[in-house]
Amino acid sequence: MRWVAGVVSRFPWATMVVIGLITAFFASRAPGIKLDNDPENMIPPGHPARVANDRLEQVFGTSEAFVIGLVSPSSVFTPEGLGKVARLSQEVANLTLVTAADGAALAEVVANTTGSAHDLLVQAQEGGLTGRDRLIISRALGRLQDAHADPRLIAVLQDLQLKLRPIDDVTSLSTEDNIVGTDFGMEVIPLMETPPVDQAGADAVRDAVFRNADLFVGRLVSADGSAALVIAEPTFKSQARSDLALATYQRIRALADSLEGPEQVYISGLPALSGLFVQLMSRDMRQLTPLVLVVVLITLALSFRCFRGVMLPLLVVILSLIWTIGLMALLGRPITLIGTMMPTLLVAVGAAYAIHVVDEYLHLYAQTRSRPEAVKETMTRVGLPVFMAGLTTLIGFLTLAFSPIPPIREFGLFTAFGVLTAMAVSLTLVPAWLVLLPPPRNRLSRSGKSDLRQLLEKLGQLIIRWRWGVVAVALALLAGALYGTAQLRVDSSFIKYFRPHTELREADQILNQRLAGTTTLNIILDTGQPDELKSPALLSTIAGLEQHLRELPEVGDSLSLATLVQTMNRTMHGDQPEYDRLPNEVETITETRTVSQDGLPVTQERQVSGRDQIAQYLLLFESSGGDLARVTDPAFQQANVLFFLKSGSTATIQQVISATRRYLSANLPAGVTVSFAGGANLSLALNDLIVGGQLTSIITSALMVFLSIVIAYRSFSAGVFGIIPISLTVLLTFAALWISGAGLNIGTAMIANMAVGIGVDYAIHFISRYRAETAQGLSAAAATLATMRSTGQAITFNAVAVGAGFAVMLFSSFVPILTTGWLVALTMVITALGALTIVPALLNIVRPRLVPVSQAPRSQAAQEPTL
């Protein structure tokens, strides 16, 4: 690296200009960066879970909705309670999100259109935009699309369409239809056409609800009648339009606040989660990045107590941030939930390389009093360790590219680029600044030993004396870490990404306690033949599955075609309890008629096909206005069996799916295929991807780091000594996850790679300096103490700065991020301690021949320390 220092020392201004131009280029692209909050994008395209979800939405409509719960201290079946359900349903259905800016955007479109489309849009402008104008906008949009108008104008109208009607459908006690018996058979009528005006009317609604409890209780009202749900399905995909999801959530929240007292209103559901995700991601980005800069700045100031010791590491991290975010924007890649860690991570990690360069320079300048010479010697001593530290960290993140989870792959690749930037700038721009800045005047450059150096030297003496004890303690920790790691579990519940006691998390918990559950699992059965769902045998299998799964404590309710047909069968037979079942394959119908000869009634029996009876029920239901779209396709070929779970835990979801597979494998007719969809299945798929990619990722990163050290230092021993402390650190980190109860999730799944990539830096720096000291003829003990005095201080500064930087993540709004923060901070402490204890202990036990001994050894006094 000395030749790099020579070029930089000779052309410092040229170095700055080149780096400045590159920075300006990336800075010009950075404002185009976007955020991506779509949980579905955590699953690779083509994965069975995503394919099933796409199929679910194509056949049965959207699988996401705002879940609004009205919870009463007594009962919602009062005129006031049911009135609030009706008002909430109506006002949510009629929500609009248009603003003055939308009016201005429409005016611009009007000014740039002609013909009938222009006339329609002028009509929509009159009197201001309201929900009633959506149809007019839609007609105008169709004509502009047919005319191949300017795509920007079309995009404005498409956006306006969504804002005029953000809610597509609302399901509640005030909107749902009920199945009732009549003299002629069956009729589908509104459950509550208008809110009751007195308690008698409210009681009548309650009786109707609990008469057909299978249709409503659990799903729309709690079993004790104290809570009711309003389910609002958006017209947009909330992950793609998180801005609309957030705006809709805020409007619903404002409406809910106006209705509270004595009832409480709680809001949950995937669209609410999506909107708040982006809001909190943006807040984290705005708050955590400046905060980590301040923390690192204070840490550097306390460590170096000089301007260059603070300014140069900060300059490195700022440039690495600009380059990385600029590259992401240039390639059109958004920042995901995982990506929100990147700025904090680059600030914390990027400072490390400059710290080693500046620390070495300050002490060498105190000896040489020549800036160029001190810079060249600094690069000779720490250039290779800094390069190797950057390389191993880069490798640690690059191995994330093998992850099956797209956001983790991108996080690994772009963070690796940021690390490469920080390393390159530390080895070029930092030396250039050191040449140009005035001579350092600080306590460290004038003093041979600081208090920290003396403390580290004493620590080194203890380690040399008690080296076997250090190894014994490390082995004991290893045994405990292995046990803790074996107990670790994975949980990728999306709702648990939010901190406890947040509004959304508390709402979800309360709604899960009172009602059927906010996590949905869809089981899609494809018979392969039209009308096959009218088979009594198949419907009996579906009903059996529902009954079987409802025995599980976390399954709150279910809905299927079998549920509806069973209700129809009972209703068609005057609500007689014996007919609260599905039709059999062959049904016996008893008919009474009068015989003309003697006028006596005669009872006759005839047999009908259960399939035909079911077909008649369904025809009558649909002709009466009933809607079957949620549970079957129009051809009655595919069934959607919907289960509501009271927990989004992946352990619960796995239990339900496993029970489903066992039941269907034993009972499902041949030729029927099964697939799983919905939010629960996506969560489980993500869980499996995390588990599947974890071991491969860890082994790959550790092996590549090991080989890099071996090749760079041409020493197998150096690779072993470098990887031992970091291996212990990884296991201790997993054990800490188990002890804390945090578990593995989308954020903490990367801990091992980060620990390997970042933490191994300390062992590399220690071994590099130890290698240099033994090359000068020092014994193992003397080289250890010399390394503790010099590199030990830089390792301490580095660990404190990086650990403090990551600790800032504790203020994140997301549990995976804050957990990652304290874990990486802990990792930095453990790896630094490992490099300063386990590595020197092993070096003094094994005493490997890392390099040939110099022909010009130091004096004996320097070689043998006094212990």
Salt bridges, closest charged atoms under 4 A:
GLU40 OE2 - ARG50 NE 3.86
GLU40 OE1 - LYS237 NZ 3.89
GLU57 OE2 - LYS237 NZ 3.55
GLU91 OE2 - ARG87 NE 2.81
ASP102 OD1 - LYS163 NZ 2.94
ASP150 OD2 - ARG152 NH2 2.91
ASP159 OD2 - LYS163 NZ 3.25
ASP159 OD1 - ARG241 NH2 2.66
ASP168 OD1 - ARG165 NH2 3.66
GLU176 OE2 - ARG219 NH2 2.97
GLU176 OE2 - ARG630 NH1 3.31
ASP243 OD2 - ARG241 NH2 2.90
ASP257 OD1 - ARG253 NH2 3.11
GLU260 OE2 - ARG253 NH2 3.20
GLU263 OE1 - LYS84 NZ 2.63
ASP359 OD1 - HIS363 NE2 3.76
GLU360 OE2 - ARG381 NH1 3.41
GLU360 OE1 - ARG769 NH2 3.00
GLU373 OE2 - ARG2 NH2 3.18
GLU377 OE1 - ARG2 NH1 3.51
GLU377 OE2 - ARG381 NE 3.20
GLU410 OE2 - ARG333 NH2 2.58
GLU457 OE1 - LYS449 NZ 2.94
GLU457 OE2 - ARG789 NH1 3.26
ASP491 OD2 - LYS496 NZ 3.07
GLU503 OE2 - ARG253 NH1 2.87
GLU506 OE2 - HIS501 ND1 3.76
ASP526 OD2 - ARG55 NH2 3.12
ASP531 OD1 - LYS534 NZ 3.07
GLU532 OE2 - ARG611 NH2 3.53
ASP557 OD1 - ARG550 NH2 3.19
ASP575 OD1 - ARG570 NE 3.31
ASP580 OD1 - ARG570 NH1 3.50
GLU587 OE2 - ARG581 NH1 2.87
GLU591 OE2 - ARG606 NE 2.87
GLU773 OE1 - ARG858 NH2 3.00
